[in-house]
Amino acid sequence: MKLPLLTAVAAHLLVASGCLLDIERQGGHVVDRRSTLHRRQALNGSSIPISVGDRFSDGKSVPQGVGFHPTGNFSTVYNLAEIDSATKALCREFNLPCFDTPYKTYEQRTISGLKLGGSPHPTNASYTVLISAGIHARERGGPDHLLNFASDLLHADRAGTGLTYGGMSYLPSEVRTALSVGVVLLPLLNPDGVAHDHATNLCWRKNRNPAHAVPGNPHTVGVDLNRNFSPLWNHTKYFVPKGPAPASDDPASEIYRGAGPLSEPETQDVDWVMDKHRNLGWFMDVHSMAGIVIHGWFHESNQFRDPDMNFRNEEYHGKVGAYPDADGTRYREFIEAKDWDAMSIAAARVAGGMTDSTGTTYVGLPAADFTPSSGSSGDHGMWRALTGKGGKKVRGLGMEFGGSNRGVECEFYPTVQRHQMSMIETGAGFMELLLNAARLG
Ligand SMILES: [Zn+2]
């Protein structure tokens, strides 16, 4: 690795760690409860605006991505209605087997999914890759990028053409290969959080469940959905008490884990999707803004030599984590070498495609070396397979597109230029993910 790259990575890690700012890792918040209108405006000062209206006319007008329509204009972020409308338009235009998940959010919103490719007459068993976005509300642009990529793939396939994302070009045959793996998309996992973030510009991360809220403290509303999945959810049982906390049981924390594993409808919906599609072998959750692509395990570093050293073995309860090892504990999570290799290759390949599309540096690395997290989406599919919940082992990845916007208090809100670059980079990254899945199975 060249020194400039290392420097770039170090800079990224200083800016954000696991979608968290330094102040948040110490228990604070970017915005405190005394926020004024002036402060809110400052938060949104030089970031891309949220769209007004519905550019997709309630599903009558189809979104067009930059890979197939390079002149596409993305000067605003899709609002909630447009995410819904774009989904509806793609499902209608391309006659996709779309679906609504069964568990409604606290504010009674529905999470919708799209299914692409797989086979001429697909069944639930035809899909091997799941990609989701919008789990952290303030990480603006994720749903846009995912929907536009879906549009790119479908338009290129229909026209028999390839796709171009900046410096990365893909042949028509590669478009067909990418679709052949069967892709399930969940463009917006946290609609309540996004609605709140768009309405307030308060850099909101969690969902909006008020069950454990303390009156007078708005930070105690909501659960960090990316700490609410099943794998090692009860971090105080599994992890050593020192070292970086992989989650929190304090509702005021940005990484509050919730009342129990899968206590939230949003995470139940993801679990439901995994349960319905038992041949899923890959999962990617889309985040911003660290400029990295991470792979499982998300809670701990990997090892492939000792199968007994695993989270199901009670001998090791209380010994997980503490990365880097603080007290001589040598715990590392077992993973089969072929799965570790496959995830490493996938992360490197996705990062490489993103880098080569625009020249922005992305690197692939193990998630726990970035920041260890319990109850993460990225480990959930692997956890399901290893604990008898069914399905294949799902290799988990996380994409952190973009970079910090230092021009606004909420660094997750991109500039217009950054949003448009991320659109190109994520398109190349998603293509690499699907082509890699086709190659490795
Ligand atoms: Zn995130």
Residues whose N, C-alpha, C, O or C-beta is under 5 A from the ligand:
A	BS01	ZN	C19 H136 E139 H287 S288
